[in-house]
Amino acid sequence: MVKKFPFHYGYVVAACCTLVTMFNIGLVLSCAGIFFVPISEELGVPVAKVAMYLSFNLIASSIMLSFSGKLMEKFGARLMMTLSSIVMGITLITMSRFNELWQFYAAGTILGITFTFLMYLSFPTIIPRWFNKKVGLMIGIAAAGSSIGGAIFNPICGMLINNYGWRTTYIILGAVLLIFVSPIIGIFLRNKPADVGLTPYGAGTIRQNKNDGYEYRAVLKMPMFYGLFMFGFLMSTIASVFHFIPKYAATLNFSLEEAAMAASAAMIGSTIGKVGLGWINDKSIKLGVLATIGLGIFGLALMFTGSSLNILIGGGFLFGWAYAGVFVQTPLLVRAVFGSKSYSQIYSNISIGLTVSAAIAMAVWGYLAEFGGYGAVFIVAIILLAICGVIGFRALKVARF
C-alpha cells in the first residue's frame, strides 16, 4: 500500500503528525481551560483547584520524558502514538464520570504521559526520519496544527458545553479520538522509511542522514547538551509571557476587546511563525535562530512601548514567532548540533526543560509583574531571549553535523 502512493509517503506521515497536533493537542490540551468553570461550579470547588490538574499533567510529562525517547526507539512511534491516542480517548470518556478532584488529578497524570509521545516526541522526532529536504517546513506545519486546532475547537467545545454539559462534551471528545484519530494513526503512520523499503524525501540532498550524529551517552558528557537544555528551558519560559498580554494591555487602559486582539495577534503570529520558521530553517539554521530571537526581541520591545493599539498588536504578532520557536527552533537546533543517530533520546531529555519551565514560569512572571511591573517582565524576557541567541549561535559554531 505504501509504495502505491503517487507521492512520497513522508507526506502521509507528516499529515498524521499534523492530525495528532490538531486533535490530540489542539482539541485536548488547548481546550482544557474551557472546562474549568463548569466543573468547578458543579463540584463546588475553586477554579484554581480544578486547573491544578494541568500541573499534574506537566509533572508526569517531565518524569516520563526522561525515558520516553528510549521507549519510542524500542517499540516504534506508530505503536506508542496509537496507544497514547487510545489511552487519551478512554481517559476523556472516563473524566465524564468524575465527581472528586483527585480523579481529575489522576487523569491529568495519565494525559501527561500520553503527551510525551503525542506532543513532545511526535513530529519533532518522526518527521526528520522521513525528510532530508523540507524537514523544517514539515515540522513547522505539524507544529502549527495545535494552534489551528485550538482556534477551531475552543468555540466548538464551548457550544457543546453550553448545549449538552461538560460531561457529554468529554464523551464526544474521547469518541472523536477513539473512532477517528487513533485508527488513522495506527493504519497510516510508519516509523521510518527503511521499514517500507523507502529512503527519506530528498535523500542525498544534504549530508545528514540517519547514521550521522553522536551516541546518546557521549552527548550527555558534552557541555552543549546542557546549553541546549537551557535554550529550550528559557524559550519555554519566555513563551509563557503570552498569558500576561491581556493583563498588560488592561494596565494601559485598553478595553477587554482590544486586549483580546493583542493576545490573538500573538497566537496568529505563533501559527504563521511555526510554518515560517520551518521554511527559514530549511534555508539556514543560523537564519532561523536569528529570526526567532530577533523578531521576538523586536516584538517584546514594541509591546513594552504600548504607545498605541496597532503597535501593541504588531508587537504581539512578532512575539508570536518567538513563541513558535519553542516547538520548531528547539528541535531543529538540537538535530543540527547533535545529528540524527540518537536524536529521539537526546531531544526527549532536552524537552524536560520545556515542561519544567511551563510548570514554574507562570508563577515567576506573575511575581515579577506584581512587584516589578510589566516593564520588568518585558526587560527580563528580552534579556533571556538574547541569552538564547548566544546559546544557539554558540551551539552551531561547535556543531559537527
C-alpha positions, 0 to 999 in steps of 0.5 A, spaced: 500 500 500 505 504 501 509 504 495 502 505 491 502 512 493 503 517 487 507 521 492 512 520 497 509 517 503 513 522 508 507 526 506 502 521 509 506 521 515 507 528 516 499 529 515 498 524 521 503 528 525 499 534 523 492 530 525 495 528 532 497 536 533 490 538 531 486 533 535 490 530 540 493 537 542 489 542 539 482 539 541 485 536 548 490 540 551 488 547 548 481 546 550 482 544 557 481 551 560 474 551 557 472 546 562 474 549 568 468 553 570 463 548 569 466 543 573 468 547 578 461 550 579 458 543 579 463 540 584 463 546 588 470 547 588 475 553 586 477 554 579 484 554 581 483 547 584 480 544 578 486 547 573 491 544 578 490 538 574 494 541 568 500 541 573 499 534 574 499 533 567 506 537 566 509 533 572 508 526 569 510 529 562 517 531 565 518 524 569 516 520 563 520 524 558 526 522 561 525 515 558 520 516 553 525 517 547 528 510 549 521 507 549 519 510 542 526 507 539 524 500 542 517 499 540 516 504 534 512 511 534 506 508 530 505 503 536 506 508 542 502 514 538 496 509 537 496 507 544 497 514 547 491 516 542 487 510 545 489 511 552 487 519 551 480 517 548 478 512 554 481 517 559 476 523 556 470 518 556 472 516 563 473 524 566 465 524 564 464 520 570 468 524 575 465 527 581 472 528 586 478 532 584 483 527 585 480 523 579 481 529 575 488 529 578 489 522 576 487 523 569 491 529 568 497 524 570 495 519 565 494 525 559 501 527 561 504 521 559 500 520 553 503 527 551 510 525 551 509 521 545 503 525 542 506 532 543 513 532 545 516 526 541 511 526 535 513 530 529 519 533 532 522 526 532 518 522 526 518 527 521 526 528 520 526 520 519 522 521 513 525 528 510 532 530 508 529 536 504 523 540 507 524 537 514 523 544 517 517 546 513 514 539 515 515 540 522 513 547 522 506 545 519 505 539 524 507 544 529 502 549 527 496 544 527 495 545 535 494 552 534 489 551 528 486 546 532 485 550 538 482 556 534 477 551 531 475 547 537 475 552 543 468 555 540 466 548 538 467 545 545 464 551 548 457 550 544 457 543 546 458 545 553 453 550 553 448 545 549 449 538 552 454 539 559 461 538 560 460 531 561 457 529 554 462 534 551 468 529 554 464 523 551 464 526 544 471 528 545 474 521 547 469 518 541 472 523 536 479 520 538 477 513 539 473 512 532 477 517 528 484 519 530 487 513 533 485 508 527 488 513 522 494 513 526 495 506 527 493 504 519 497 510 516 503 512 520 510 508 519 516 509 523 521 510 518 522 509 511 527 503 511 521 499 514 517 500 507 523 499 503 523 507 502 529 512 503 527 519 506 524 525 501 530 528 498 535 523 500 542 525 498 540 532 498 544 534 504 549 530 508 545 528 514 542 522 514 540 517 519 547 514 521 550 521 522 550 524 529 553 522 536 551 516 541 546 518 546 551 517 552 557 521 549 552 527 548 550 527 555 558 528 557 558 534 552 557 541 555 552 543 549 547 538 551 546 542 557 546 549 553 541 546 549 537 544 555 537 551 557 535 554 550 529 550 550 528 551 558 528 559 557 524 559 550 519 555 554 519 560 559 519 566 555 513 563 551 509 563 557 509 571 557 503 570 552 498 569 558 500 576 561 498 580 554 491 581 556 493 583 563 498 588 560 494 591 555 488 592 561 494 596 565 494 601 559 487 602 559 485 598 553 478 595 553 477 587 554 476 587 546 482 590 544 486 586 549 483 580 546 486 582 539 493 583 542 493 576 545 490 573 538 495 577 534 500 573 538 497 566 537 496 568 529 503 570 529 505 563 533 501 559 527 504 563 521 511 563 525 511 555 526 510 554 518 515 560 517 520 558 521 520 551 518 521 554 511 527 559 514 530 553 517 530 549 511 534 555 508 539 556 514 539 554 521 543 560 523 537 564 519 532 561 523 535 562 530 536 569 528 529 570 526 526 567 532 530 571 537 530 577 533 523 578 531 521 576 538 526 581 541 523 586 536 516 584 538 517 584 546 520 591 545 514 594 541 509 591 546 513 594 552 512 601 548 504 600 548 504 607 545 498 605 541 493 599 539 496 597 532 503 597 535 501 593 541 498 588 536 504 588 531 508 587 537 504 581 539 504 578 532 512 578 532 512 575 539 508 570 536 514 567 532 518 567 538 513 563 541 513 558 535 520 557 536 519 553 542 516 547 538 520 548 531 527 552 533 528 547 539 528 541 535 531 543 529 537 546 533 538 540 537 538 535 530 543 540 527 548 540 533 547 533 535 545 529 528 540 524 527 543 517 530 540 518 537 536 524 536 529 521 539 533 520 546 537 526 546 531 531 544 526 527 549 531 529 555 532 536 552 524 537 552 524 536 560 526 543 560 520 545 556 515 542 561 519 544 567 519 551 565 511 551 563 510 548 570 514 554 574 514 560 569 507 562 570 508 563 577 515 567 576 512 572 571 506 573 575 511 575 581 515 579 577 509 583 574 506 584 581 512 587 584 516 589 578 511 591 573 510 589 566 516 593 564 520 588 568 517 582 565 518 585 558 526 587 560 527 580 563 524 576 557 528 580 552 534 579 556 533 571 556 531 571 549 538 574 547 541 569 552 538 564 547 541 567 541 548 566 544 546 559 546 544 557 539 549 561 535 554 558 540 551 551 539 552 551 531 559 554 531 561 547 535 556 543 531 559 537 527 553 535 523 
